[in-house]
Amino acid sequence: MKSTVGKKTKQISIRFTVISIFILATMLTAAIAIGLQYYFSKSMASDSASKIYSLTAHHTSDFLTQVDEKAVNTAKLLSSLSNLINAENLDDDAKPVFADVMESNALFYAIYIGFPNGDYHGLINLEVSPGAREQFQASHADRWVYILVTGQGSARLREYFYLDDQLNLRAQRSESSDYYANERPWYGNAKVHEVYKSEPYLFHHLQAPGETYSIKIPGSEVVLAVDIALSSVSDYLQTQDLNDRGDAFSEIYLYKRSGELIASNQKEPEQYPIPKAQPLKLTSAQQQIVAEHSMIKVSNENDWAPIDFSKSGMPKGYSIDLLNLISDMTGVEFDYINGFTWPELVEGYKRGEIGMLNSLYRTADNESMGHFTDPFLKLPLVVVTRQGIGELTHIDELVGKTVAIPEGWFVIAAIKTHFPDIKVVELASTKAVLQAVADGDVFAGVDNGVILHYTAKQFFIENLAYHESVDFSLATNSGDLYFLLNDANKELVEIFNLAMANISQEQKAALRLKWFGNGNKVKQVKSMGGVPYPELIEIANNPSDYNQLLSRTIEGVKQFIYVTQVGSKGKEGDIFAVIVPEDTVLGPSLEKVTSSILITSICLLLVLPISWLFSAPIINPIKLLSAENEKIKHRKYKELHTVDTNIKEIKELADSMLDMSMSIQQYEESQKELMEAFIRLIAQAIDDKSPYTAGHCNRVPELGLMLADAAAESTSAPFKNFYFKSEDEHREFRIAAWLHDCGKITTPEYIVDKGTKLEAIYNRIHEVRMRFEVLWRDAEIEFFKQILQAPENEEALRCELVAKQSQLTEDFEFIASANVGGEFMDEKHIERLHQLANMTWVRHFDNRLGLSPVEELSYKEQLDSCDSLPVIEPLLSDRTEHIIKRISQVDFDPKFGIKMEIPEDQYNLGELYNLSISRGTLTAEDRFKINEHVTSTIKMLENLPFPPELARVPRYASTHHETLKGTGYPRKLSAEELSIPERILVVADIFEALTAADRPYKKAKPISVAVDILYKMALDNHLDMDLFKLFLSSGIYLEYANKFLDSKQIDEVDVAKYLS
């Protein structure tokens, strides 16, 4: 049955609304703050990384430009020194000039001269490359090698002259040579007044890659050249650490827009080591052949990877590794010639400049060119087209099409002969062929399959189709690769065939795995002639992506890529790229953001439940203050809010908390001056608070330093190992002495200066005296009333009045005397106080009027009562309002080791309670408040960021109230736990207190009395007996007295009595 009563709208209180809005605003603010923090942290980290990479690129650009300019300028300068070079020879004065130039330019490997007749004169810098000395067979005493190649035909010699630092000849040797300078590219391409820079190639003498800068001498055909080893660029990149830990997380590449790698900071590990080959057992005749052909020149192509190519001038590839195995097995060494195109290498072979052609097919056209070895690898031809072309099975399907083939290939002639309708386009390299196919410039390309796959993967040329089963039977051979030797080296064919026949299956498998991978898929190896990631080529060809940090996912890992152009070639400049994992760049800042989010979330969770308790006028503000305190503890000063409350103490506490946070911020901003500023602040604050404690704070350091210096100078056994090892240790002790009572700044002034038992803000003995005045007047009034009733008894009544007033006078004097305090109050006096307290007086006025809000809280029970006036009250009383409860529980951090009993109440102002103090003027609560200055000292100093050299200041400053027997405070330390500096401050503090004349609650003692008290305390293991004796024997007690004490206090001290 449905109810007919209408539903009431749910009502919510304004308190709930305010709290809800507060919660919503807090959460929104926190979310915005965290979001902004995350955004700006990420931006700052990215900007910082980008600036670092930009600076590294700039430095690299400067380095490359500097290297290039030095080489160009040097070549031009030296070419102008025509007096050093003539048409046929090099002047002897040229060598010192060349040496000076290379000493000034550490990257220069060699400076040399090429003559029209092919002669070569060059000075080699042995210190530019680690392998130079070994390559040239030089000793550690050699600094330079001067190479001279002269002569013709079989009489042509290469002479080596080994020179020291002063260019003095140490030794020389010679060998036959077929090297002609005028056949090298650097010679042929040289021009007058313009420096030619070669592409990277293999230096003939060093057998290491580099670049040559050459220029023709004006008025002659003589060419001067300067060599620079390319290893210097990679070495430079490897020195660039792009993160603060120096980890090798970043990859740096210097490359061309097409992807060819110039240099990198990545070291190439030997991923596929080839098993070592063992020397063959050759016959005597074969050994003689090897001896006669110990070194032959072999062609090395620039870009026929992975069979035969060069990386920055260094020979690489399957056939190179195979020839290295043959060299190890036979002893024949190979001098690789690169830097030329394949047709140029073939022409050099025909002219006899190269002894062996590397990796070629055997055809009818080249059958007569020399002597073939056995085939070493089978590589059938493959046709490559763009995707979407149907499967091709025969070469005649290319009729009428444009087909690209690498320049100089044997298959070109065969195709033109058998298939003249195929339009053949010869291109410079396999890469050019693939690019032409990908761009649609030609229909198809032809090369062997391994080469095509490898090159496409190396340069990230995609969207191609490979036709592996095309029938080339009419146009080519079986696809086998051979080595071709000329007539001069034909005797080596049999030996090379023997070596290839002895290559093990393990070695063949390692070669195939290294260069071809598994099956037909070519495994890409980083830095093998090209950059390892297609993204680098993509960005290099898009200048709008330069000079910014780009995010890319590479091989499943998020990476930052920074790309820019370097060098001095304008649009043709080289490309500089840095790749670094995003975690490396953003990791540290994201960790901080995560921590901030976690801490902020925790704080929000703490604040949310607190907000629901706003209805409680006392508990809520206190809890809010606790939350604010947590923010201060975590240094979240900008998040602090003022806690508004009607309760005065809490309001003052809230204001002081804000002031404290501002002070802490100021302290943190001036940490270098923190200690001295802190000392000045505390000293000034104590000075303003109480001149008595200020005098104490000034005198204890003086006395402590006197005694510490005396202990350091003493040769007696207890102090023989004690001394200040440095000025920092002395300063550490001095600062501790200055700050030993800094906690008294937190002690109320009326407690510090409490000279009488009833003293609070003022001396309440005046209230007691006023009560006696009331009793005096009451006695007189009673006297006159009785006379009116019985005049005849006046004399007896007067005697009674005098006796009563005399007793009042005596009683007040007793109470006033008890109020002053002393060394000891016995039980009889305390009992008399209790008896006097029972005396009564009549109060006619309401004591609940004119009270402050705080007093009203203390008088709450009386305010609720309705006692009628007048009221009879005791002469002395301990009232409820005299008890001041603690606002919060006092707890000490366990790490401080404080062992002090804490009274239940903060203060007890009870009149009888205070007057009954047996010794001095302080109650247990007062004494705790006084002693609490040490815990305040500990808390203040332990929280200061002392540097290591001042680390013991908190400890020294907080142990001057400890005793050797473990009864002191605040930690109850034993003798074994107290060091000499700490024991010194105990003596200094006690002696100053005994002799101080500026204390309101006691009189200053003569030094003889003070010394005697010290002696008794030493006997009682309250302080160190050895220090007490040093205090006397050194005369420090008298030196201090003459400096600080009144002359009336300085009396005779029998020192011998205490030292015996």
ROSEKE-505769 format. One line per 8 residues: number of its first residue (from 1); for each residue x, y, z of C-alpha. Coordinates in steps of 0.001 Angstrom, whole numbers, m for minus. Last residue first. Layout:
N
NUM	X,Y,Z  ... .
//
This chain:
1060
1060	95722,16726,49563  94224,18945,46854  91210,20120,48882  93098,21198,51965  95898,22631,49859  93476,25074,48244  92578,26767,51513  90460,29521,49969 .
1052	90734,33097,51249  87971,35544,50370  86636,37040,47172  82927,37664,47707  83432,41226,48973  85440,42007,45806  82301,41504,43755  82660,38747,41210 .
1044	83283,38694,37423  86948,39163,36546  88617,38719,39921  86400,35734,40655  87186,34079,37305  90919,34371,37852  90459,33080,41415  88549,29957,40383 .
1036	90940,29488,37441  93920,29185,39758  95182,26118,37870  95316,24084,41066  91741,24952,42029  89880,24130,38816  92304,21253,38208  91209,19823,41563 .
1028	87533,20176,40625  88251,18671,37204  89799,15619,38816  86877,15340,41269  84261,15281,38466  80754,16339,39574  77856,14904,41596  79987,11981,42650 .
1020	79188,12777,46326  82809,13675,46965  82594,16024,43994  79438,17598,45428  81237,18091,48741  84121,19766,46945  81808,22000,44958  80127,23103,48191 .
1012	83530,23912,49648  84460,25903,46544  81235,27916,46808  81827,28624,50481  85395,29792,49799  84199,31768,46763  81810,33819,48864  78165,33025,48194 .
1004	75718,35281,46323  72345,35741,47995  69270,33889,46887  65891,34322,45136  66527,37444,43076  69712,36099,41400  72147,38797,40276  74996,38039,42653 .
996	76104,34802,40996  78604,32854,43112  76722,29574,43498  75238,29707,39980  78631,30368,38396  80163,27461,40309  77353,25098,39271  77412,25947,35541 .
988	81195,25850,35247  81478,22488,37023  78770,20855,34846  80229,22518,31722  83571,20847,32383  81921,17429,32778  80419,17759,29292  83776,18738,27778 .
980	85402,15744,29574  82895,13215,28213  79927,11870,30169  78588,8372,29410  81025,6499,31647  80121,8827,34535  76434,7864,34265  73649,9719,32435 .
972	70291,10419,34098  68901,11758,30772  67330,15102,31808  68580,15297,34459  70972,14197,37121  70921,11119,39331  73330,9010,37261  76277,8850,39652 .
964	78502,11159,37618  75831,13828,37608  73892,15495,34766  72746,19132,34887  75350,20367,32370  74355,17657,29867  72219,19562,27333  74711,21952,25691 .
956	77362,19306,25077  74888,16976,23336  73270,19646,21181  76732,21009,20162  78100,17561,19248  77457,17893,15473  79375,21152,15141  82054,19886,12712 .
948	79459,17805,10892  77298,20837,10042  74387,21545,12399  70957,21420,10804  69044,22566,13918  66406,20168,15208  68663,18724,17869  69380,22263,19093 .
940	65811,23317,19832  64620,19988,21176  67649,19610,23399  67461,23180,24705  63743,22751,25397  64591,19582,27279  67117,21594,29259  64619,24425,29891 .
932	62285,21785,31298  64303,21891,34496  62709,25242,35339  59215,23990,34445  59888,20800,36402  61000,22877,39403  57893,25033,39144  55676,21926,39087 .
924	57566,20412,42031  57108,23721,43826  59874,26332,43862  60793,28743,46672  63790,27078,48267  63548,23956,50434  60537,22593,52347  57797,24099,50190 .
916	54840,24389,52602  54172,28016,51578  53457,26801,48007  50883,24164,48951  49291,26446,51549  48764,29135,48941  47788,26811,46068  49330,28082,42829 .
908	49820,24592,41357  51141,24743,37789  51266,22374,34765  49537,19587,36608  50353,15861,36712  54030,16395,37332  56413,14873,34721  59200,12634,35941 .
900	62273,13091,33776  64210,10480,31781  65051,12054,28410  66788,9684,25957  66478,12159,23055  65576,9374,20594  62586,8502,22777  60883,11802,21816 .
892	59531,13374,24983  55822,13584,25750  53983,16324,27651  50220,15918,27292  48373,18993,26159  46655,21943,27804  48127,20994,31170  45915,21808,34102 .
884	46327,24923,36192  45343,24160,39811  44807,27341,41850  41212,27472,40622  40506,24337,42613  41600,26089,45791  44486,25443,48139  43776,27736,51045 .
876	45268,30089,53601  43131,32251,55946  40124,30012,55485  36875,31558,54127  33618,32581,55659  31273,33910,52964  29108,37040,53179  27392,36490,50845 .
868	25128,33777,49501  26527,30751,47680  24755,30199,44322  27058,27721,42593  27636,27536,38828  30148,30388,38885  31926,28699,41770  32362,25493,39755 .
860	33524,27436,36669  36126,29475,38564  39027,28148,36453  37104,28642,33196  36081,32121,34376  39733,32872,34922  40387,32236,31226  37502,34435,30146 .
852	38841,37230,32399  37220,37839,35759  35680,41137,36951  33178,39449,39309  33413,35897,40544  34991,36859,43884  31652,38256,45107  32280,40644,47977 .
844	31641,40184,51722  34488,37815,52519  34729,36885,56193  37943,35560,57662  38945,32189,58961  41889,30577,60711  42359,27012,59537  45380,28025,57480 .
836	47147,28973,60713  47043,25341,61818  48319,24157,58436  51174,26640,58609  51977,25427,62145  52292,21876,60809  54709,23064,58120  56781,24793,60765 .
828	56848,21687,62885  57766,19528,59882  61007,21350,59211  61662,23976,56564  65113,23795,54886  67603,25894,52899  65386,28895,52818  62142,30377,51616 .
820	60919,33956,51726  57291,32861,52113  58071,31073,55372  59240,34393,56824  56019,36093,55667  54005,33249,57227  55889,33569,60513  55635,37360,60443 .
812	51920,37003,59818  51545,34688,62812  53515,37001,65092  51490,40029,64071  48252,38118,64466  49368,36940,67914  50131,40507,68930  46732,41523,67634 .
804	45055,38854,69773  47086,39747,72866  46355,43436,72404  42668,42700,71970  42549,40472,75106  44275,43174,77126  41722,45632,75785  38882,43316,76771 .
796	40216,43018,80313  40523,46774,80607  37157,47450,79007  35202,45005,81180  33061,47739,82909  31936,48978,79546  29962,45762,78967  27781,45900,75832 .
788	29375,48909,74250  32752,47563,75299  31936,44230,73551  31166,46003,70258  34375,47997,70506  36472,44853,70918  34671,43059,68100  35457,45983,65800 .
780	39099,45904,66918  39347,42160,66321  37650,42521,62908  40129,45248,61973  43051,42995,62810  41380,40070,60991  40938,42303,57941  44593,43401,58167 .
772	45519,39743,58446  43558,39168,55220  45430,42076,53637  48734,40438,54672  47655,37276,52873  46834,39254,49725  50202,41041,49980  51954,37693,50339 .
764	50708,37121,46771  54003,38334,45254  53275,39214,41611  52915,37273,38353  53375,34261,40596  55172,34794,43881  53786,32918,46856  57000,31007,47492 .
756	59290,33975,47144  62076,34968,44729  60547,33450,41581  62750,34994,38857  62848,31998,36498  59244,31101,37305  58025,34709,36924  59830,34898,33597 .
748	58061,31930,32086  60515,29336,30696  60638,29089,26879  63709,31340,26569  65217,29128,29210  65925,26631,26438  69017,28609,25457  70652,27465,28688 .
740	73594,25537,27206  73664,27760,24116  76808,29746,24873  78570,26688,26272  77592,24674,23169  78912,27463,20936  82242,27459,22793  82548,23662,22650 .
732	81981,23591,18877  84292,26550,18394  87099,24627,20103  86300,21579,17969  86328,23746,14822  89648,25295,15824  91121,21818,15626  92120,18797,17681 .
724	90903,20320,20921  92768,18466,23644  92241,15548,25999  94529,12548,25901  96684,13625,28876  93650,14875,30807  93125,12241,33518  96880,11476,33655 .
716	98164,14978,34373  99814,16862,31507  97378,19779,31570  97256,22125,28564  93961,20734,27256  92496,20719,30782  93505,24368,31275  91925,25307,27937 .
708	88707,23531,28955  88688,25261,32369  89046,28737,30911  86542,27882,28128  83956,26760,30703  84445,29871,32840  83911,32223,29898  81079,30125,28481 .
700	79354,30113,31928  79656,33904,32360  77626,35210,29426  74713,32787,29753  74568,33457,33497  74431,37184,32959  71581,36716,30494  69804,34455,32956 .
692	69690,37295,35483  68923,40043,32971  65643,38306,32208  63507,38290,29066  65264,40976,27019  68661,39414,27633  67228,35938,26983  65895,37115,23608 .
684	69157,38885,22738  71239,35818,23565  68834,33569,21645  68883,35754,18515  72629,36304,18594  73249,32582,18986  70816,31813,16173  72472,34347,13878 .
676	75861,32777,14611  74524,29315,13864  72340,30096,10867  74787,32171,8838  75265,29544,6115  71694,28432,6591  70199,31779,5609  67113,30799,3655 .
668	66424,27919,6028  66401,30284,8995  63981,32623,7261  61691,29725,6510  61894,28586,10123  61010,32102,11282  57973,32198,8997  56861,28816,10316 .
660	57331,30042,13886  55256,33125,13217  52498,30918,11828  52751,28668,14863  52798,31720,17146  49537,32886,15608  47960,29459,16133  49265,29289,19713 .
652	47950,32779,20409  44550,31759,19041  44663,28568,21099  45436,30581,24209  42711,33163,23531  39844,30818,22763  37555,32514,20267  39026,30547,17366 .
644	40378,31116,13870  43040,28741,12565  45138,30614,10028  46069,28473,7049  49382,26880,6046  49670,25419,2534  52533,27686,1490  54611,26487,4409 .
636	54587,22836,3424  57811,22137,5307  56875,18559,6290  56982,19473,9962  55197,22714,9144  52453,20777,7390  52196,18389,10316  51839,21395,12617 .
628	48948,22612,10511  47239,19252,11032  47860,19490,14768  46529,23040,14740  43412,21713,13076  43140,19119,15801  43409,21846,18432  40877,24020,16636 .
620	38441,21075,16484  38782,19997,20076  37945,23407,21542  34800,24670,19852  33434,21210,18963  31097,21791,16035  34013,21851,13616  34384,18086,14058 .
612	33597,17058,10482  36648,18952,9160  38948,16640,11092  37671,13698,9073  38782,15407,5830  42122,16811,7050  43807,13475,7676  42728,12020,4339 .
604	43878,15224,2676  47276,14952,4387  47617,11351,3166  46734,12404,m352  49266,15221,m236  51972,12824,980  51175,10310,m1762  50938,12967,m4450 .
596	54222,14500,m3304  55896,11089,m3316  54623,10476,m6830  55828,13928,m7889  59259,13199,m6421  59421,9875,m8263  58259,11645,m11421  61127,14125,m11069 .
588	63733,11379,m10708  62279,9220,m13526  61610,11916,m16108  64909,11879,m17971  66048,8294,m17330  62486,6982,m17478  62070,8583,m20898  64878,6392,m22199 .
580	67629,8362,m24026  68360,8807,m27719  70617,11663,m28813  71011,12666,m32450  73475,14825,m34415  72927,15112,m38165  75686,16157,m40582  75474,19423,m42530 .
572	74391,19502,m46171  71942,22303,m45524  74691,24534,m44181  78045,22809,m44304  79513,24029,m41037  78852,21136,m38720  75784,20163,m36765  72107,19635,m37475 .
564	69781,18693,m34635  67954,15676,m33277  66763,14936,m29723  64935,11662,m29212  63196,10714,m25937  62432,7032,m25612  59464,4862,m24625  60536,1230,m24926 .
556	58760,m1342,m27120  61532,m1519,m29714  61476,2258,m30016  58431,4186,m28799  58930,7867,m29597  58804,11111,m27622  60481,14109,m29220  62683,16588,m27330 .
548	63219,19596,m29561  66041,21035,m31642  64957,19583,m34993  61435,18285,m35657  60694,21003,m38241  63792,19834,m40111  62012,16624,m41283  64555,14488,m43136 .
540	66604,13871,m40001  63387,12981,m38120  62613,10094,m40489  66245,8950,m40577  66421,8825,m36788  63018,7133,m36525  64322,4284,m38679  66560,3118,m35782 .
532	69995,1453,m35885  71939,4198,m37720  74037,2856,m40551  77414,1206,m41245  76975,m1634,m38802  76269,712,m35865  73713,m1621,m34361  73427,m5080,m35911 .
524	70328,m5822,m37958  69742,m9553,m38365  69035,m10437,m42003  66125,m12778,m42508  66792,m15453,m45140  67335,m18208,m42631  68664,m17020,m39301  71124,m14102,m39235 .
516	72935,m13200,m42447  76131,m11474,m41300  76933,m12816,m37847  74949,m16037,m38105  76446,m16838,m41509  80002,m16226,m40339  79455,m18191,m37112  78028,m21134,m39080 .
508	81035,m21099,m41438  83430,m21026,m38463  81622,m23898,m36759  81618,m25870,m40028  85386,m25541,m40143  87416,m23650,m42765  89874,m26194,m44175  88554,m26078,m47747 .
500	88850,m22285,m47676  92542,m22586,m46715  93276,m25102,m49488  91522,m22869,m52015  93623,m19921,m50813  96829,m22006,m51230  95844,m23105,m54769  94998,m19538,m55773 .
492	98218,m18113,m54284  100313,m18991,m57326  98140,m16629,m59380  99540,m13581,m57584  101361,m11807,m60412  98802,m13075,m62902  95930,m11306,m61160  93756,m12861,m58452 .
484	89915,m13092,m58531  87998,m14128,m55377  84711,m15868,m56057  80937,m15603,m55478  78477,m18205,m56807  75139,m17075,m58305  74659,m19979,m60781  75438,m17877,m63864 .
476	73629,m15033,m65541  71314,m13854,m68297  69703,m16918,m69806  69219,m18737,m66518  67861,m15673,m64616  64666,m17451,m63433  62992,m15354,m60712  62314,m17299,m57507 .
468	63184,m14738,m54792  60855,m11932,m55819  61189,m9404,m53004  58360,m6924,m52410  59046,m3462,m50964  57034,m1341,m48522  60138,m365,m46526  63551,1289,m46793 .
460	64877,1374,m43226  68509,2124,m44193  69995,m1029,m42656  66875,m3095,m43268  66831,m2241,m46954  70589,m2807,m47192  70388,m6228,m45554  67454,m7477,m47599 .
452	68947,m6326,m50889  72432,m7656,m50162  71093,m11037,m49047  68930,m11343,m52128  71525,m10630,m54834  70908,m7548,m56900  68230,m6402,m59339  65813,m3471,m59060 .
444	62301,m2995,m60333  59836,m534,m61855  62041,2537,m61630  61498,6041,m60218  58697,4712,m57998  60216,6159,m54790  60653,2690,m53268  62275,1378,m56469 .
436	64672,4349,m56662  65463,3954,m52965  66277,276,m53424  68633,992,m56341  70303,3875,m54524  70894,1593,m51535  72406,m1024,m53849  74895,1586,m55036 .
428	75826,4135,m57720  72966,3493,m60123  72905,1918,m63599  69512,2108,m65325  68613,m834,m67566  65604,m556,m69925  64600,m4154,m70656  63974,m4410,m74397 .
420	67534,m5651,m75014  66875,m8892,m73134  69667,m11338,m74039  72495,m8873,m74674  71374,m6024,m72410  70675,m8542,m69644  74109,m10124,m70012  75884,m6751,m70089 .
412	74150,m5598,m66917  74693,m8909,m65113  78396,m8175,m64747  77651,m5233,m62423  79488,m1968,m63100  76882,347,m61522  74299,m1271,m59244  71172,m2294,m61208 .
404	67899,m388,m61739  65204,m1850,m64036  62867,162,m66258  60193,m2091,m67759  59539,m3101,m71384  60658,m6653,m70680  60676,m7286,m66920  58498,m10409,m67255 .
396	61361,m11836,m69376  63318,m12253,m66147  61135,m15109,m65024  59043,m15900,m61921  57603,m12548,m60802  54898,m12587,m58046  52330,m9842,m58596  53209,m6231,m57900 .
388	51325,m4766,m54908  54436,m3952,m52917  57165,m2076,m54766  59650,m4153,m56660  62786,m6187,m55875  64232,m8850,m58171  66628,m11390,m56648  69962,m12798,m57856 .
380	71367,m15944,m56264  74112,m15661,m53624  76288,m18788,m53249  79425,m18243,m51179  83106,m19252,m51258  83524,m20259,m54909  86928,m21848,m55640  89535,m19280,m56546 .
372	89504,m17496,m59846  92590,m16558,m61885  92734,m13426,m63972  90776,m11114,m66244  90076,m13734,m68906  86934,m15103,m67260  85634,m11571,m66676  83320,m11319,m69663 .
364	82427,m15030,m69717  81187,m14734,m66165  82343,m15608,m62659  80584,m13514,m60011  82548,m11154,m57778  83574,m10968,m54132  86998,m9345,m53680  89273,m8473,m56571 .
356	92931,m9323,m55963  96299,m7713,m56716  95234,m4068,m56943  97408,m1458,m58712  97963,m3821,m61634  96249,m1550,m64177  93429,m4073,m64553  92943,m4183,m60797 .
348	92761,m375,m60637  90143,m461,m63392  88130,m2978,m61384  88393,m799,m58282  87219,2227,m60294  84260,232,m61626  83399,m795,m58039  83523,2789,m56729 .
340	86591,3924,m54780  87212,4799,m51095  88592,1361,m50372  91874,m561,m50791  92465,m3338,m48262  96060,m4453,m47680  95817,m8204,m47036  98433,m10258,m45212 .
332	99386,m13805,m46288  100260,m15934,m43243  98277,m18915,m44568  95750,m19823,m41842  95485,m16424,m40162  95245,m14692,m43555  92572,m17137,m44725  90564,m16395,m41546 .
324	90936,m12652,m42222  89819,m13276,m45804  86613,m14883,m44485  86004,m11944,m42128  86416,m9579,m45081  84146,m11755,m47272  81325,m11610,m44742  81536,m7872,m44211 .
316	83609,m4983,m42920  86635,m2913,m43964  87116,284,m41873  86715,3546,m43850  83885,4901,m41682  82193,1519,m42141  83383,m267,m45253  81639,m2824,m47427 .
308	81925,m6403,m48729  79313,m9069,m48097  76842,m7385,m45727  76808,m4847,m47199  77946,m3770,m50688  78539,m131,m49632  82134,1081,m49881  83741,m1819,m51709 .
300	87053,m3294,m50590  89553,m4400,m53257  92578,m6391,m52094  96254,m5414,m52162  98709,m8223,m51528  101230,m8732,m48734  103325,m11844,m48066  103549,m12760,m51760 .
292	107156,m14014,m52002  107047,m15504,m48497  103699,m17106,m49248  105127,m18734,m52395  108128,m20038,m50424  105783,m21508,m47812  103907,m23256,m50604  107101,m24770,m51942 .
284	108152,m25911,m48462  104757,m27507,m47969  102125,m25792,m45884  100707,m27042,m42582  97868,m24574,m42238  97770,m22085,m39354  94814,m22455,m36942  91703,m20294,m37261 .
276	90032,m18638,m34272  86289,m19161,m33903  84367,m16087,m35180  82811,m14016,m32421  79186,m13049,m33032  78232,m10135,m30821  81719,m8637,m30580  80633,m5545,m28768 .
268	80596,m2301,m30761  81009,655,m28451  78209,3162,m28625  79289,6796,m28471  78708,7066,m32203  80419,8186,m35405  79771,8663,m39115  76725,6426,m39629 .
260	75053,6435,m43022  71340,7128,m42476  70437,9103,m45602  70487,12340,m43627  74101,11695,m42666  75182,10493,m39243  76476,11425,m35794  74829,9196,m33206 .
252	74610,9459,m29421  72941,6790,m27291  72044,7669,m23727  71791,5180,m20880  75574,4986,m20408  75384,6106,m16774  77342,9232,m15757  75107,9691,m12721 .
244	74268,13321,m13493  73099,12552,m17020  74361,13344,m20535  77928,12079,m20222  79807,13125,m23393  83217,11450,m23349  82055,8718,m25743  81235,11394,m28307 .
236	84860,12585,m28301  86195,9055,m28767  83770,8615,m31663  85151,11798,m33263  88802,10877,m32542  88389,7462,m34189  88084,9281,m37510  91892,9705,m37781 .
228	92819,13007,m39450  95244,13118,m42408  96725,16290,m43938  97730,16400,m47618  100078,18389,m49854  99909,17806,m53615  102705,18492,m56144  101512,19196,m59676 .
220	103137,22633,m59638  102536,26399,m59825  100459,26554,m56620  100814,23437,m54408  97679,21316,m54826  95491,20828,m51782  94507,17780,m49721  92383,17097,m46603 .
212	92234,13349,m45873  89695,11503,m43738  90118,8501,m41474  89837,4755,m41059  92707,2553,m39751  95222,462,m41714  97960,2872,m40548  99940,2909,m43831 .
204	97091,2742,m46336  94562,4768,m44372  91153,3104,m44833  88491,5501,m46125  86155,8247,m44850  85031,10608,m47654  87765,12919,m48854  88100,16642,m48199 .
196	89575,18752,m51026  91101,22088,m50056  90838,24898,m52617  93667,27269,m53636  94904,24805,m56312  92952,21572,m56589  93268,18034,m55210  90944,15345,m56594 .
188	93672,13128,m58091  95926,13295,m55077  93288,12576,m52410  91860,9885,m54660  95156,7899,m54647  96915,6984,m57908  99404,9892,m57709  100655,8576,m54358 .
180	101936,5362,m55856  102278,2355,m53514  103913,m712,m55088  106347,m1183,m52258  109505,m3105,m51352  110701,m2730,m47812  112950,m376,m45862  114278,132,m42341 .
172	115530,2976,m40190  116690,3603,m36664  117048,6330,m34047  117162,9429,m36252  116926,12706,m34326  113671,14561,m34876  114031,16239,m31453  111156,14190,m30002 .
164	112640,10958,m31446  112685,9812,m35079  112179,6433,m36783  112882,6585,m40550  110809,4125,m42605  111619,3566,m46276  109119,2295,m48852  110996,1062,m51899 .
156	110465,881,m55665  113248,m1151,m57303  110793,m3707,m58705  109111,m983,m60724  110233,2568,m60037  111837,4311,m57112  110533,6313,m54164  108334,5996,m51069 .
148	109627,7926,m48017  108021,7569,m44615  109122,9662,m41608  107985,8101,m38349  107647,10346,m35291  107890,10104,m31497  110078,7019,m31063  111360,6013,m27622 .
140	108427,3646,m27032  109531,1631,m30061  108063,1663,m33560  106873,m1417,m35465  104743,826,m37735  101458,m916,m36919  102447,m1471,m33293  103326,2189,m32811 .
132	100142,3380,m34513  97726,1148,m32600  96817,3650,m29882  96320,6430,m32488  97478,10064,m32466  100716,9408,m30591  102796,8080,m33507  102380,11244,m35594 .
124	103496,10303,m39125  105666,12528,m41378  105174,11910,m45109  107102,11952,m48418  105493,9976,m51273  106684,9467,m54835  104005,8861,m57472  105836,10617,m60342 .
116	103587,13666,m59954  104634,14073,m56305  102568,13452,m53149  103471,15282,m49937  102635,14337,m46370  101164,15464,m43055  100006,12708,m40714  97655,11811,m37841 .
108	96406,15281,m36966  94088,15101,m33933  96683,16498,m31475  96954,19813,m33291  99834,21848,m31838  102156,18843,m31888  100998,18182,m35449  101973,21687,m36620 .
100	105332,21589,m34857  106136,18219,m36458  105235,19456,m39951  107497,22505,m39480  110307,20362,m38095  109959,18020,m41134  109830,20793,m43728  113342,22052,m43024 .
92	114760,18983,m44784  113236,20222,m48068  110868,17842,m49825  111671,16635,m53334  110719,16603,m56999  108768,19780,m57825  110022,21733,m54865  108672,21958,m51328 .
84	109901,23908,m48313  110312,27218,m50213  106728,26860,m51445  105327,27556,m47997  101862,28434,m49346  100792,24779,m49305  101527,24688,m45556  99060,27476,m44864 .
76	96314,26062,m47047  96636,22578,m45536  96720,23997,m42005  93677,26159,m42657  91705,23216,m44004  92746,20860,m41172  92128,23417,m38469  88795,24394,m39990 .
68	87578,20795,m40142  88667,19943,m36581  87187,23195,m35263  83968,22643,m37147  83729,19103,m35783  84428,20243,m32205  82131,23250,m32476  79383,20986,m33762 .
60	80044,18561,m30921  79933,21410,m28416  76673,22651,m29903  75236,19149,m29895  76241,18752,m26244  74668,22126,m25430  71478,21133,m27236  71469,17821,m25372 .
52	71842,19589,m22007  69197,22168,m22923  66784,19440,m23996  67389,17525,m20763  66642,20621,m18688  63556,21417,m20736  62286,17859,m20321  62904,17846,m16547 .
44	61333,21297,m16174  58321,20309,m18265  57790,17102,m16292  58039,18951,m12993  55760,21691,m14369  53045,19266,m15395  53247,17110,m12273  53200,20142,m9994 .
36	50320,21626,m11966  48331,18433,m11596  49170,18164,m7906  48109,21755,m7312  44911,21368,m9346  43996,18170,m7499  44818,19751,m4128  42721,22811,m4918 .
28	39799,20655,m6013  40070,18462,m2925  40215,21456,m619  37364,23201,m2376  35143,20110,m2157  35977,19542,1511  35358,23178,2384  32103,23205,435 .
20	30976,20116,2311  32028,21618,5651  30133,24794,4906  27046,22854,3869  27198,20572,6915  27463,23587,9185  24646,25237,7313  22512,22294,8291 .
12	20926,19918,5854  17268,19270,5304  15925,16395,3274  12749,17388,1469  9773,15735,3079  7893,13035,1240  4155,13524,995  1985,11287,3121 .
4	m350,9159,1038  1739,6046,1575  1419,3338,m1019  0,0,0 .
//
